């Protein structure tokens, strides 16, 4: 479609929209629903990714120490661990600090009942807490600590050092598995829904071509160029897809502004956050995808059914 054909194509497209509004509405609704569902799964995947990232930031290794451990040996162990690759920081926590940590992690009532039941005793040993740069390596770092001779000499259970090393890797792995499932489902839906939208617009253009075959034949007889004849059909498919994409973007933006804040208020222990950059990129992608679907399906419909 050339620039000189733009006004004519737009006018003809408007006439067709009025004459066949039900068919056009069906194409727009199909594009809208397809891109909206694609957007919903993309946003859900991003939210879960952010949740995983938040949990990963909290993944640490806590190694419990014997009450009789030599303090100089413990300090030497700390310095040794700090020299390991991927170790961000090493923090020593006393028995009292670990007891306070236990209180804060439990509900107030359960914590107080447990503390009262201890009758002044503090069975929680001191520990060192290791924070990593890359939490995906937490298992290998924990295993290295278990096998370290210095740690074995000061751990709370010398016969079984592995029982004194704790980390939350299982939680992250479960979240990663959920993320992978969402990604796979999202990819399948993107392919399937894109194909459905493509077929629907393709059929819409075919109907438009069939209804105007006589007019097209006359235009060819009077010397109209191929691009001049193709223009209105390209415009029609592109506008239908663009309108559907814009409606999908508006619905997604409204849904995010309504749903995410309420989820954050209801489930404050989880992070429901989507970065503005991701949001803008997603909206731009959906609009671009809609335009590509509209133009490509129109071009293929003309190539197959419009002999110009």
N, C-alpha and C positions, 0 to 999 in steps of 0.2 A: 504494500500500500504506500503510495507516494504522497508527499505533503499536499499536492494540488487536489488530491482525491479525498482529503480529510473531511471537508465540509459536506460533500455529497454523501460519503459513507456514514457520517454521523446522522444526517437527515434521514437516510434510508433505514438506518438502524432504529431510529426513533419511531418511524412508521411501522416497522415490523414489531416493535415492542407493543405498540397499541393494538395491532391486529391479532397478535398471537400472545397476549399477555399471560395466559395460563401456562403455555409451554416455556416461556421465558422465566416465569416465576418458579417453575419446577427446576430449571437449570440453576437459578440463583440459590434456591433452597438447598439443592444438592451440594453445590460448592460450599455454601455456608456451613452445613452440618459436617461435611467432610473436613474442612479446615478447622472448624471449632473443636471437633474431637481430637484431631491431630494436636492442636494447641493445648488442650486439656492434659493429654498424656505427656507432652513436652514439659509443661509446668509441673506436673506431678513428679516426673523424673528429676527435675531440677530441685524441687523441694526435698526429695529423699536424698539426693546427693549432698545437699547442704546439711541435712540431719546427720548423714554419715560423717561429713567433715567435722561437725561439731563434736560428735562422739569421739572421733579420732583424736581431736585436740586434747581430750580428757583422758586418753589412754596412757597409763603410766604403769611402771613395774614397782611393786612394793615388796621389799625383801625384809622379812622379820629377823630380828637379832636376839641372841641369847641375853638374858639379864646379867649373866656373868661375863659377857664379852669384854675383852680388853679394849678400852677406848682408843688407845693408840693404833691398835690393829684395825678398828672400825674406820678411823680417819685415813689410814693407809689404803683401805679398801675403797673409800670414797674417791681418793685421788686416782687410784687405778681405774675405776669405772669412768671418771671424767675424761680420761685419755682415750677411751674407746670411740670408734667412729659412730656417728649418729646419736651420741648421747648429748642432749642439750643441757641438762642440769641434774645434779644429785643433791638431795635434801635429806638431812637427818631429822627424824622425828622421835622424840622421847616417848616413854610410856604414857605420860600424862597428856601429851599432844595427841597421841593415837586414841586415847579414851575420849577426849573432847571431839575428835573427828568422828568417832562412833556415835556420840550423842547427837551431833549435827546431822548425821546421815540417817538416823532413825527418827521415827515420830517422837514427839516430846514425851508422850505418856509411856511408850514402850521403852525408851531410853532411860527414863527416870526409874521405872520399875526394875529394869535390868541392873542399874547402878546400885539401887537399894539392896537388891538380892545379893550383890557381891560383898556386902557387909564391910566396905572399906578396902577390899582387895582390888587390885588392878591386874587382871590376868593377861591384858593385851601387851605384848612385848614392844620394845622399841623397834624402829625400822628405818630403812633408807628408801627414799622414793626417787625413782629414776624417770625422767622425762626425756622423750626421744624427739628428734627432728622428723623422722619418718616412722609413723606408727605401724606401717606394714611390716617392719622388721622387728616388731616387739617379741615375736616368738623366738627368733634366733638370738636376740640379745638376752632374753630370759634364760635360754638354754646355756648360753655362755656364762652367765652369772652362776647358774646351778653347778656348773663344772669347775668353777673357780675355786682353787684350794684355799685362798684367803677367806672367801665367803663361807666355805664349809667349816672353817675353824671358828667362826663367830655366829653362825646361823642358830636359830632357836631349836631346830631339830637336826642335829648332826647326822643321825642315821638316815634321814630322808630330806635332804636339802630342797628338793623340788616342792615339798609341801609348804615351805616358807616363802616361796616366790609366787606372787599373785599378780595377775593382769587381766584386763577386760577384753581380750582378743575375741572371745566367742560372740560377744555382742556386736562387735564391728563386722565379723564375718556374716552374721545373720542379716545385718543391714545391707551389706554388699550383695548378698544373694537376692534380697528384695529389689535392690537397684537394678541388678542384671535382668531380672524378670520383667521389670517395668520397661527397661530399654528394649528388650526383645519384642514385647507386646507393642510398644510404640513404633518400632521399625515396621512390623507387620501391618499395623494399622495405617501408617503413612503410605505404604505401597498399595494396600487394598483400597483405601479411601481415595487416593489419587487416581487409581484406575477407574473407580466408580464415577468420579467426577468427570474424568476424561471421556468415558463412554457416553455419559449423559449429555455433555455439551456437543460431542460429536454427532449424536443422534439429533439434537436440536438444530444444528447447522444443516444436517442432511434434509430435515423436513423443510427448512427455509429454502434450500436449493431446489427441492422438488416442487415447491409451491410457485417458484419464480422461473421455472425452466423456459417458458415461452418468452418472458421478458429478457432472460439472459440470451436466448437465441437471437432476438431482435437486436440487442446491444452488440452482439458479435457481427451481425450483418452490416450494421452501420459503422463498423470499424473500431469499436471500443477495445482498448487494450486489456490484456489479462489482469494486470494490476488494478485497473479501474473496476473490473467486474468483481474481483476478489475483495476489494476494499470493504464493502458493507458487511460481508460475512466475517471477515477478520475482526472488524469493529464490534460486531454483535457478540461473537464468542469472547472477545477480550473484556467487553463491558459487563457481560453476565458474570464472568469469573471475578472481575474486579469488584463489582457490587457485593457478591457473596463473600469475598475475602475481607472487605471493609466491615461488613456486618459481623463476621466472625471475630475480627480484631476488637470491635466495640463490645461485643458480648464477653469476650475473654477479659478485657480490661475492667468491665463492670463487675464480672464475677470475681476477679482477683481482689478488687477493692472491697468487696462485700464479704467474701468467704474467708480469705486468709487472716484478716484481723480477728474475726470471731473464733477461728480455730486456735489462734495464738492465745486469746483470752481464756478459752475453755481448756486447752491443753498447754499450760504454761511450761511444763517440763520438756516440751518439744519445740523445735525451731521451725516455724513456717515462714521462710524468707525466700524471696526471689529478687535477685539483683536487678536494678533498673537497666543495666546494660544488656542482660539476658532478655529482659522483657522487650526492649526496643528491637533487639536482634530477631527475636521470635516473631514479633509483629511484622517487621520488614520481610522476613522469610516467607511468612504466610501470604502476604500481599504479592510478593514476587512469584511464589509458587502458583497462586491463583491466576496471575497474568500468563505465566508460561503454559499452564494447563489450557487456558482459553485460547491462546494463539496456536498452540500445537494441535489441539483437537480440531480447531477450525481449518488449519492448513491441511491436515490429513483428510478431513471430510471432503474438502474441495478437490484434493488430488484424486480421491477415489470416485467421487460422484459428480464432479463438475469438470467436464472435458473442455478445458480452456487452455 
